[in-house]
Amino acid sequence: MDGYAVSSDLTHQEYCAFRDFLEQACGIVLGENKQYLINSRLRFLLGELGIKSVGELLVMVDRPSSAQLRQRIIDAMTTHETLWFRDQYPFEALKRMILPGLVRSNIATLRIWSAACASGQEPYSISMICEEYRREYPSRALGTVQILATDISPTILQMAREGVYDNIALTRGLTQDRRERFFTEENDKARIKPEVMRQVIFRELNLMQSFKSLGKFHVIFCRNVMIYFSDQLKADILNRIADVLELNGYLFLGGSESITRYCDRFEVSRAHGGMVFRLKS
């Protein structure tokens, strides 16, 4: 495979063409001089295809029957880095602030969307929080919970659906107590228990596509994904997110992501050490 590394003399024209392809395909904007990133992410795919340049790859992906190849390129170039209960505060805010308010509103079915869910740690963390809330407050009737988890990668979604994680993944943000409560041990791996899994539905979705078919949500997690998009696409996604939020619904973004430049339909407040965005009335 090493013999098929991306050519070090990747032309400026090839680089620009690949950058345009990636932005059009999934919204990711590569900055200048990211040849090293392309090299590291595509090395294995180019070796498998038996080609040595991005130029050859672009010729192949331009063919009518290239849908699967396009998806494999997107898979290779997108980041699936994730961990359990990432940054903590969104999950504490969900349990301590948002769920109590929604329960008081007598919502029969609570709908939560985990966008760009990668291998499933975020939506399963959300599901665990809902289970913890039920156990801590049995007298407060938390109704049916539906968590929609979407990602652009069908490969990573299949891993998420299986709900099985190795010890390395399990150490990243997951306490031993939660592992014992919400997982079943299987040799050197562990499987999410059914009561956590059954609240989560996985679906392939490119955030550049319409959200209308998804229905309405009370809470949306769209974290650490829009940092890769253009300003125009950020504004577009945020406004479409606002369209599928219920009145006064909540949005969580990544810790380094801002909303003020792109959408004026939310009010911002601090909660449990971080920011939460609420759709304006």
VENUR-V347514 format. One line per field, one symbol per residue. ss: DSSP state (h for helix, s for strand, l for the rest). burial: I if it has 24 or more other ideal C-beta (glycine too) atoms within 12 Angstrom, else O. A space follows every 10 residues. Layout:
ss->???
burial->???
This chain:
ss->lhhhllllll lhhhhhhhhh hhhhhhllll llllhhhhhh hhhhhhhhhl lllhhhhhhh hlllllhhhh hhhhhhhlll llllllllhh hhhhhhhhhh hhhhllllss ssssllllll hhhhhhhhhh hhhhhhllll lllsssssss sllhhhhhhh hhlssshhhh lllllhhhhh hhssssllss sslhhhhlls ssssllllll lhhhllssss sllllhhhll hhhhhhhhhh hhhlssssss ssllllllll lllllsssss sllssssssl l
burial->OOOOIIOOOI OOOIIOIIIO IIOOIIIIOI OOOIIOIIIO IIIOIIOOIO IIIIIIIIOI IOOOOOOOII IIIIIIIIOI OIIIIIIOII IOIIIOIIIO IIIOOOIOOI IIIIIIIIII IIIIIIIIII IIIIOOOOOO OIOOIIIIII IIIOOIIOII IOIIIOOOII OOIIOOOIIO OIIOOOOOOI OIIOOIIOII IIIIIIIIOO IOOIOIIIII IIIIIIIIIO OOIIOOIIOI IIIIIIOIII IIIIOOIOIO OIIOIIOOOO IOOIIIIIIO O
